[in-house]
Amino acid sequence: MKENTTKFVLLGLLSRRPLTGYDIKKTVKTRLDYIWDLSNGQIYPTLKLLEKNGLITKKIETRESGPTRKVCSITNRGIGKLKEWLSKSAHPEINRYEILLKIIFGEQANIDTNSKHIQDFKTRNTKLFETMNQFENNLDALPEQTEEAFYVRLAVLLGKSISKASVEWADTALTMLQKHGEPKIRR
């Protein structure tokens, strides 16, 4: 049975440093959104489950200004569970590209619609490539190259490669589509 990967995302983040739920949401949005789909609605229930199972603890921090904070920390048991999961083989990637479904059935649409789908895909991946470059630049600017930065760099490298290949595919597909012309719609 496939385990809920959300708990391992949270354990992984907490293995680096204690975080509040808000900190986790922000980190997921800014650093993981490009590689893993995790909604805000999954974070807090999973944190509650992790605490119930003794994989994390929560400590209330009072501050002179601002509201109190519930800071989560990983336990030794949580580290053990994370290491156990890390030692297992990853599940095969799930490729679900709606753009490719639209292209596969593209003979039922006009050339402008197909071109727009491909151009939108190119725009998204150009932005992703630029984001991955920015991540890489941020890593290069770190005064100390930590183990964490090294492994993040490996993930960024794949993100750059995939987004670059996607942009190249889009350019080729747009050229081919223009040469091909309007499809003959079958009914």
Accessible surface in RSA format (square Angstrom, percent):
REM  Atomic radii and reference values for relative SASA: ProtOr
REM  Chains: A
REM  Algorithm: Lee & Richards
REM  Probe-radius: 1.40
REM  Slices: 20
REM RES _ NUM      All-atoms   Total-Side   Main-Chain    Non-polar    All polar
REM                ABS   REL    ABS   REL    ABS   REL    ABS   REL    ABS   REL
RES MET A   1   237.20 122.8 152.66 101.0  84.55 201.3 130.18 110.7 107.02 141.8
RES LYS A   2   111.35  54.3  88.45  54.3  22.90  54.5  60.42  54.4  50.93  54.3
RES GLU A   3    59.59  34.2  46.49  35.2  13.09  31.2  38.58  74.6  21.01  17.2
RES ASN A   4    80.87  55.8  64.67  62.5  16.20  39.0  36.16  87.0  44.72  43.2
RES THR A   5    24.02  17.1  20.09  20.4   3.93   9.4  11.77  15.8  12.25  18.5
RES THR A   6     5.46   3.9   4.99   5.1   0.47   1.1   0.62   0.8   4.84   7.3
RES LYS A   7    32.64  15.9  32.64  20.0   0.00   0.0   5.41   4.9  27.23  29.0
RES PHE A   8     3.25   1.6   1.13   0.7   2.13   5.5   1.13   0.7   2.13   6.1
RES VAL A   9    23.79  15.7  14.89  13.5   8.90  21.5  22.39  19.5   1.41   3.8
RES LEU A  10     0.00   0.0   0.00   0.0   0.00   0.0   0.00   0.0   0.00   0.0
RES LEU A  11     0.00   0.0   0.00   0.0   0.00   0.0   0.00   0.0   0.00   0.0
RES GLY A  12    22.66  27.9   0.00   N/A  22.66  27.9  20.08  55.1   2.58   5.8
RES LEU A  13    16.66   9.3  15.17  10.9   1.49   3.7  15.49  10.9   1.17   3.1
RES LEU A  14     4.20   2.3   0.00   0.0   4.20  10.6   0.00   0.0   4.20  11.3
RES SER A  15    48.06  40.6  18.86  25.2  29.20  67.3   6.41  13.7  41.64  58.3
RES ARG A  16   103.97  43.7  71.64  36.5  32.33  77.0  20.36  27.8  83.61  50.7
RES ARG A  17   105.28  44.2 100.46  51.2   4.82  11.5  49.14  67.2  56.14  34.0
RES PRO A  18    78.05  56.9  64.69  59.0  13.36  48.6  64.76  53.5  13.29  82.6
RES LEU A  19    16.48   9.2  16.16  11.6   0.32   0.8  16.48  11.6   0.00   0.0
RES THR A  20    10.79   7.7  10.79  10.9   0.00   0.0   9.17  12.3   1.62   2.4
RES GLY A  21     6.65   8.2   0.00   N/A   6.65   8.2   1.11   3.1   5.54  12.4
RES TYR A  22   133.35  62.3 131.95  75.1   1.40   3.6  93.94  70.6  39.41  48.6
RES ASP A  23    27.15  19.0  26.83  26.7   0.32   0.8   6.91  16.3  20.24  20.2
RES ILE A  24     0.00   0.0   0.00   0.0   0.00   0.0   0.00   0.0   0.00   0.0
RES LYS A  25    59.46  29.0  56.79  34.8   2.67   6.3  14.85  13.4  44.61  47.5
RES LYS A  26   107.20  52.3 101.26  62.1   5.94  14.2  61.29  55.2  45.91  48.9
RES THR A  27    23.37  16.6  20.96  21.3   2.41   5.7   7.71  10.4  15.66  23.7
RES VAL A  28     5.62   3.7   5.62   5.1   0.00   0.0   5.62   4.9   0.00   0.0
RES LYS A  29   135.22  66.0 128.34  78.7   6.88  16.4  89.22  80.3  46.01  49.0
RES THR A  30    74.05  52.7  64.62  65.5   9.43  22.5  63.15  84.8  10.90  16.5
RES ARG A  31   140.16  58.9 128.15  65.3  12.01  28.6  34.73  47.5 105.44  63.9
RES LEU A  32    35.96  20.0  35.96  25.7   0.00   0.0  35.96  25.3   0.00   0.0
RES ASP A  33    64.02  44.8  45.78  45.6  18.24  43.1   0.56   1.3  63.46  63.3
RES TYR A  34    88.25  41.2  58.43  33.2  29.82  77.6  36.11  27.1  52.14  64.3
RES ILE A  35    97.03  55.2  67.35  50.2  29.68  71.5  76.23  54.9  20.80  56.4
RES TRP A  36   105.72  42.4 100.79  48.8   4.93  11.6 100.45  53.6   5.27   8.5
RES ASP A  37   135.68  95.0 114.05 113.5  21.63  51.1  39.96  94.1  95.72  95.5
RES LEU A  38    13.91   7.7   0.96   0.7  12.94  32.5   1.01   0.7  12.90  34.7
RES SER A  39    60.24  50.9  51.31  68.5   8.93  20.6  49.36 105.1  10.88  15.2
RES ASN A  40    87.68  60.5  80.54  77.8   7.14  17.2  21.83  52.5  65.85  63.6
RES GLY A  41    58.92  72.7   0.00   N/A  58.92  72.7  41.10 112.8  17.82  39.9
RES GLN A  42    71.01  39.7  66.45  48.6   4.56  10.9  29.14  62.0  41.86  31.7
RES ILE A  43     0.14   0.1   0.14   0.1   0.00   0.0   0.14   0.1   0.00   0.0
RES TYR A  44   102.33  47.8  98.74  56.2   3.59   9.3  85.62  64.3  16.71  20.6
RES PRO A  45    81.50  59.4  69.82  63.6  11.68  42.5  75.83  62.6   5.67  35.2
RES THR A  46    10.01   7.1   7.84   7.9   2.18   5.2   2.38   3.2   7.63  11.5
RES LEU A  47     1.79   1.0   1.79   1.3   0.00   0.0   1.79   1.3   0.00   0.0
RES LYS A  48   146.60  71.5 145.36  89.2   1.24   2.9  87.97  79.2  58.63  62.4
RES LEU A  49    81.49  45.4  78.72  56.3   2.77   7.0  81.13  57.0   0.36   1.0
RES LEU A  50     0.53   0.3   0.53   0.4   0.00   0.0   0.53   0.4   0.00   0.0
RES GLU A  51    70.76  40.6  60.35  45.7  10.40  24.8  19.39  37.5  51.36  41.9
RES LYS A  52   170.58  83.2 133.24  81.8  37.34  88.9  91.15  82.0  79.43  84.6
RES ASN A  53    59.07  40.7  53.37  51.6   5.70  13.7  13.22  31.8  45.85  44.3
RES GLY A  54    30.16  37.2   0.00   N/A  30.16  37.2  25.73  70.6   4.43   9.9
RES LEU A  55     7.01   3.9   7.01   5.0   0.00   0.0   7.01   4.9   0.00   0.0
RES ILE A  56     1.38   0.8   0.00   0.0   1.38   3.3   0.00   0.0   1.38   3.7
RES THR A  57    72.08  51.3  70.38  71.4   1.70   4.0  56.50  75.9  15.58  23.6
RES LYS A  58    66.83  32.6  38.91  23.9  27.92  66.5  14.17  12.8  52.66  56.1
RES LYS A  59   130.39  63.6 125.84  77.2   4.55  10.8  78.27  70.5  52.12  55.5
RES ILE A  60   100.73  57.3  78.34  58.4  22.39  54.0  78.34  56.4  22.39  60.8
RES GLU A  61    59.69  34.3  56.25  42.6   3.44   8.2  21.06  40.7  38.63  31.5
RES THR A  62   111.07  79.0  84.73  85.9  26.34  62.8  52.71  70.8  58.35  88.2
RES ARG A  63   109.27  45.9  84.89  43.3  24.38  58.0  38.53  52.7  70.74  42.9
RES GLU A  64   193.30 111.0 146.56 110.9  46.74 111.3  68.27 132.0 125.04 102.1
RES SER A  65    91.86  77.6  80.30 107.2  11.56  26.6  50.66 107.9  41.20  57.7
RES GLY A  66    52.66  64.9   0.00   N/A  52.66  64.9  25.35  69.6  27.30  61.2
RES PRO A  67   101.72  74.1  88.92  81.1  12.80  46.5 101.01  83.4   0.71   4.4
RES THR A  68    81.18  57.7  63.26  64.1  17.92  42.7  35.51  47.7  45.67  69.0
RES ARG A  69    70.63  29.7  66.19  33.7   4.45  10.6  16.89  23.1  53.74  32.6
RES LYS A  70   125.93  61.4 119.55  73.4   6.38  15.2  62.38  56.1  63.55  67.7
RES VAL A  71    10.89   7.2  10.31   9.3   0.59   1.4  10.31   9.0   0.59   1.6
RES CYS A  72     1.37   1.0   1.37   1.5   0.00   0.0   0.00   0.0   1.37   1.5
RES SER A  73    37.17  31.4  36.73  49.0   0.44   1.0  22.47  47.8  14.70  20.6
RES ILE A  74    33.49  19.1  14.12  10.5  19.37  46.7  14.12  10.2  19.37  52.6
RES THR A  75    31.69  22.5  24.17  24.5   7.52  17.9  31.69  42.6   0.00   0.0
RES ASN A  76   138.84  95.7 125.31 121.1  13.53  32.6  33.37  80.3 105.48 101.9
RES ARG A  77   156.86  65.9 142.69  72.7  14.16  33.7  60.15  82.2  96.71  58.6
RES GLY A  78     0.00   0.0   0.00   N/A   0.00   0.0   0.00   0.0   0.00   0.0
RES ILE A  79    52.42  29.8  52.42  39.1   0.00   0.0  52.42  37.7   0.00   0.0
RES GLY A  80    37.69  46.5   0.00   N/A  37.69  46.5  32.61  89.5   5.08  11.4
RES LYS A  81    62.50  30.5  58.88  36.1   3.62   8.6  24.62  22.2  37.88  40.4
RES LEU A  82    12.29   6.8  12.29   8.8   0.00   0.0  12.29   8.6   0.00   0.0
RES LYS A  83   135.44  66.1 129.58  79.5   5.85  13.9  77.70  69.9  57.74  61.5
RES GLU A  84    84.75  48.7  77.18  58.4   7.57  18.0  34.92  67.5  49.83  40.7
RES TRP A  85    79.27  31.8  75.42  36.5   3.85   9.0  58.68  31.3  20.59  33.4
RES LEU A  86   113.21  63.0  85.67  61.3  27.53  69.2  89.27  62.7  23.93  64.4
RES SER A  87    95.80  81.0  54.05  72.1  41.75  96.2  49.63 105.7  46.17  64.7
RES LYS A  88   108.78  53.1  90.02  55.2  18.77  44.7  70.44  63.4  38.34  40.8
RES SER A  89   110.70  93.5  78.95 105.4  31.75  73.1  47.34 100.8  63.36  88.8
RES ALA A  90    93.03  85.5  59.26  91.5  33.77  76.8  68.70  96.7  24.33  64.5
RES HIS A  91   102.58  56.1  88.91  61.8  13.67  35.0  58.95  60.8  43.63  50.8
RES PRO A  92   111.84  81.5  97.75  89.1  14.09  51.2 105.27  86.9   6.57  40.8
RES GLU A  93   145.87  83.7 120.24  91.0  25.62  61.0  62.91 121.7  82.96  67.7
RES ILE A  94   125.49  71.4  94.75  70.6  30.75  74.1  98.05  70.6  27.45  74.5
RES ASN A  95   117.30  80.9  86.90  84.0  30.40  73.2  20.94  50.4  96.36  93.1
RES ARG A  96   208.73  87.6 172.71  88.0  36.03  85.8  56.66  77.4 152.08  92.2
RES TYR A  97    88.74  41.4  76.77  43.7  11.97  31.2  51.67  38.8  37.07  45.7
RES GLU A  98   115.40  66.3 107.03  81.0   8.37  19.9  39.96  77.3  75.44  61.6
RES ILE A  99    13.84   7.9   8.06   6.0   5.78  13.9  10.25   7.4   3.59   9.8
RES LEU A 100    76.15  42.4  76.09  54.4   0.06   0.2  76.12  53.5   0.03   0.1
RES LEU A 101   103.55  57.7 103.28  73.9   0.27   0.7 103.52  72.7   0.03   0.1
RES LYS A 102    88.32  43.1  77.76  47.7  10.56  25.2  39.29  35.4  49.03  52.2
RES ILE A 103    51.10  29.1  41.19  30.7   9.91  23.9  41.22  29.7   9.88  26.8
RES ILE A 104   116.00  66.0  93.32  69.5  22.68  54.7 100.17  72.1  15.84  43.0
RES PHE A 105   123.38  61.7 119.62  74.1   3.77   9.8 119.62  72.5   3.77  10.8
RES GLY A 106     7.31   9.0   0.00   N/A   7.31   9.0   7.10  19.5   0.21   0.5
RES GLU A 107    64.27  36.9  58.92  44.6   5.34  12.7  26.96  52.1  37.31  30.5
RES GLN A 108    95.36  53.3  72.81  53.2  22.54  53.7  41.07  87.4  54.29  41.2
RES ALA A 109    28.68  26.4  21.78  33.6   6.90  15.7  28.68  40.4   0.00   0.0
RES ASN A 110    72.15  49.8  68.70  66.4   3.45   8.3  20.49  49.3  51.66  49.9
RES ILE A 111    24.02  13.7  24.02  17.9   0.00   0.0  24.02  17.3   0.00   0.0
RES ASP A 112   108.77  76.2 102.72 102.2   6.05  14.3  30.27  71.2  78.50  78.3
RES THR A 113    53.45  38.0  48.87  49.5   4.58  10.9  31.20  41.9  22.24  33.6
RES ASN A 114     7.21   5.0   7.21   7.0   0.00   0.0   1.94   4.7   5.26   5.1
RES SER A 115    19.08  16.1  18.98  25.3   0.11   0.2  18.36  39.1   0.72   1.0
RES LYS A 116   126.40  61.7 120.86  74.2   5.54  13.2  99.90  89.9  26.50  28.2
RES HIS A 117    46.33  25.3  44.27  30.8   2.06   5.3  27.19  28.0  19.14  22.3
RES ILE A 118     4.25   2.4   4.25   3.2   0.00   0.0   4.25   3.1   0.00   0.0
RES GLN A 119    78.40  43.8  78.40  57.3   0.00   0.0  39.57  84.2  38.83  29.4
RES ASP A 120    51.60  36.1  49.62  49.4   1.98   4.7  14.61  34.4  36.99  36.9
RES PHE A 121    14.04   7.0  14.04   8.7   0.00   0.0  14.04   8.5   0.00   0.0
RES LYS A 122    52.45  25.6  52.45  32.2   0.00   0.0  17.09  15.4  35.36  37.7
RES THR A 123    80.20  57.0  75.69  76.7   4.52  10.8  65.89  88.5  14.32  21.6
RES ARG A 124   135.07  56.7 126.01  64.2   9.06  21.6  73.56 100.5  61.51  37.3
RES ASN A 125    16.08  11.1  15.70  15.2   0.38   0.9   0.83   2.0  15.25  14.7
RES THR A 126    48.31  34.4  47.71  48.4   0.60   1.4  45.58  61.2   2.74   4.1
RES LYS A 127   133.62  65.2 132.21  81.1   1.40   3.3  78.53  70.7  55.08  58.7
RES LEU A 128    35.28  19.6  34.28  24.5   1.00   2.5  34.95  24.5   0.33   0.9
RES PHE A 129    54.47  27.3  54.47  33.7   0.00   0.0  54.47  33.0   0.00   0.0
RES GLU A 130   104.56  60.0  98.09  74.2   6.47  15.4  40.48  78.3  64.08  52.3
RES THR A 131    25.77  18.3  21.11  21.4   4.66  11.1  14.66  19.7  11.11  16.8
RES MET A 132     5.41   2.8   5.41   3.6   0.00   0.0   4.02   3.4   1.39   1.8
RES ASN A 133    43.70  30.1  43.50  42.0   0.21   0.5  15.99  38.5  27.71  26.8
RES GLN A 134    95.45  53.4  94.18  68.8   1.27   3.0  37.27  79.3  58.18  44.1
RES PHE A 135    40.74  20.4  39.75  24.6   0.99   2.6  40.24  24.4   0.50   1.4
RES GLU A 136    40.18  23.1  40.18  30.4   0.00   0.0   4.42   8.6  35.75  29.2
RES ASN A 137    82.46  56.9  77.07  74.5   5.39  13.0  18.82  45.3  63.64  61.5
RES ASN A 138    77.28  53.3  71.59  69.2   5.70  13.7  26.16  63.0  51.12  49.4
RES LEU A 139    17.05   9.5  16.98  12.1   0.07   0.2  17.05  12.0   0.00   0.0
RES ASP A 140    87.52  61.3  62.43  62.1  25.09  59.3  29.22  68.8  58.31  58.1
RES ALA A 141    82.96  76.3  49.75  76.8  33.21  75.5  61.78  87.0  21.17  56.1
RES LEU A 142    74.68  41.6  65.61  46.9   9.06  22.8  66.41  46.6   8.26  22.2
RES PRO A 143   139.73 101.8  94.77  86.4  44.96 163.4 106.62  88.0  33.11 205.8
RES GLU A 144   122.16  70.1 115.61  87.5   6.56  15.6  42.74  82.7  79.43  64.8
RES GLN A 145   101.95  57.0  71.65  52.4  30.31  72.2  62.61 133.3  39.34  29.8
RES THR A 146    58.61  41.7  50.85  51.5   7.76  18.5  52.26  70.2   6.35   9.6
RES GLU A 147   127.47  73.2 122.58  92.7   4.89  11.6  63.99 123.8  63.49  51.8
RES GLU A 148    49.63  28.5  41.77  31.6   7.86  18.7  22.60  43.7  27.03  22.1
RES ALA A 149     3.47   3.2   1.33   2.0   2.14   4.9   3.26   4.6   0.21   0.5
RES PHE A 150   101.62  50.8  97.65  60.5   3.97  10.3 101.17  61.3   0.45   1.3
RES TYR A 151   122.32  57.1 115.03  65.4   7.29  19.0  75.28  56.6  47.04  58.0
RES VAL A 152    48.41  31.9  45.45  41.2   2.95   7.1  48.27  41.9   0.14   0.4
RES ARG A 153    63.64  26.7  63.41  32.3   0.22   0.5  38.93  53.2  24.71  15.0
RES LEU A 154    87.98  49.0  80.42  57.5   7.56  19.0  80.99  56.9   6.99  18.8
RES ALA A 155    45.39  41.7  33.70  52.0  11.69  26.6  42.45  59.8   2.94   7.8
RES VAL A 156     7.06   4.6   6.26   5.7   0.80   1.9   7.02   6.1   0.04   0.1
RES LEU A 157   101.33  56.4 100.81  72.1   0.52   1.3 101.20  71.1   0.13   0.4
RES LEU A 158   109.44  60.9 106.32  76.1   3.12   7.8 109.00  76.6   0.44   1.2
RES GLY A 159     9.98  12.3   0.00   N/A   9.98  12.3   9.41  25.8   0.57   1.3
RES LYS A 160    40.23  19.6  39.98  24.5   0.25   0.6  13.30  12.0  26.93  28.7
RES SER A 161    57.45  48.5  47.04  62.8  10.41  24.0  32.02  68.2  25.44  35.6
RES ILE A 162    81.53  46.4  78.16  58.2   3.37   8.1  81.15  58.4   0.38   1.0
RES SER A 163     0.00   0.0   0.00   0.0   0.00   0.0   0.00   0.0   0.00   0.0
RES LYS A 164   111.57  54.4 109.82  67.4   1.75   4.2  54.18  48.8  57.39  61.1
RES ALA A 165    56.36  51.8  50.23  77.5   6.13  13.9  51.88  73.1   4.48  11.9
RES SER A 166    13.63  11.5   9.53  12.7   4.10   9.5   3.91   8.3   9.72  13.6
RES VAL A 167    27.25  17.9  27.25  24.7   0.00   0.0  27.25  23.7   0.00   0.0
RES GLU A 168    92.59  53.2  90.05  68.1   2.54   6.1  43.11  83.4  49.48  40.4
RES TRP A 169    85.99  34.5  79.00  38.2   6.99  16.4  61.75  32.9  24.24  39.3
RES ALA A 170     0.00   0.0   0.00   0.0   0.00   0.0   0.00   0.0   0.00   0.0
RES ASP A 171    59.60  41.7  56.06  55.8   3.54   8.4  27.98  65.9  31.62  31.5
RES THR A 172    77.84  55.4  72.55  73.6   5.29  12.6  50.48  67.8  27.36  41.4
RES ALA A 173    14.82  13.6   9.54  14.7   5.27  12.0  12.75  18.0   2.07   5.5
RES LEU A 174    30.85  17.2  30.57  21.9   0.28   0.7  30.85  21.7   0.00   0.0
RES THR A 175    71.57  50.9  66.01  66.9   5.55  13.2  44.24  59.4  27.33  41.3
RES MET A 176   125.05  64.8 120.33  79.6   4.72  11.2 104.34  88.7  20.72  27.4
RES LEU A 177    28.55  15.9  25.91  18.5   2.64   6.6  28.30  19.9   0.25   0.7
RES GLN A 178   117.33  65.6  97.91  71.6  19.43  46.3  42.22  89.9  75.12  57.0
RES LYS A 179   169.09  82.5 131.78  80.9  37.31  88.8  90.20  81.2  78.90  84.0
RES HIS A 180   132.49  72.4 104.44  72.6  28.04  71.7  74.09  76.4  58.40  68.0
RES GLY A 181    23.01  28.4   0.00   N/A  23.01  28.4  22.94  62.9   0.07   0.2
RES GLU A 182    88.77  51.0  80.54  60.9   8.23  19.6  58.56 113.3  30.22  24.7
RES PRO A 183    23.55  17.2  11.17  10.2  12.38  45.0  13.34  11.0  10.21  63.5
RES LYS A 184   169.66  82.8 157.53  96.7  12.12  28.9 122.14 109.9  47.52  50.6
RES ILE A 185    85.37  48.6  55.54  41.4  29.82  71.9  55.54  40.0  29.82  80.9
RES ARG A 186   180.29  75.7 171.52  87.4   8.77  20.9  60.77  83.1 119.52  72.4
RES ARG A 187   258.99 108.7 176.06  89.7  82.93 197.5 104.38 142.6 154.61  93.7
END  Absolute sums over single chains surface
CHAIN  1 A    13288.3      11269.5       2018.8       7742.1       5546.2
END  Absolute sums over all chains
TOTAL         13288.3      11269.5       2018.8       7742.1       5546.2
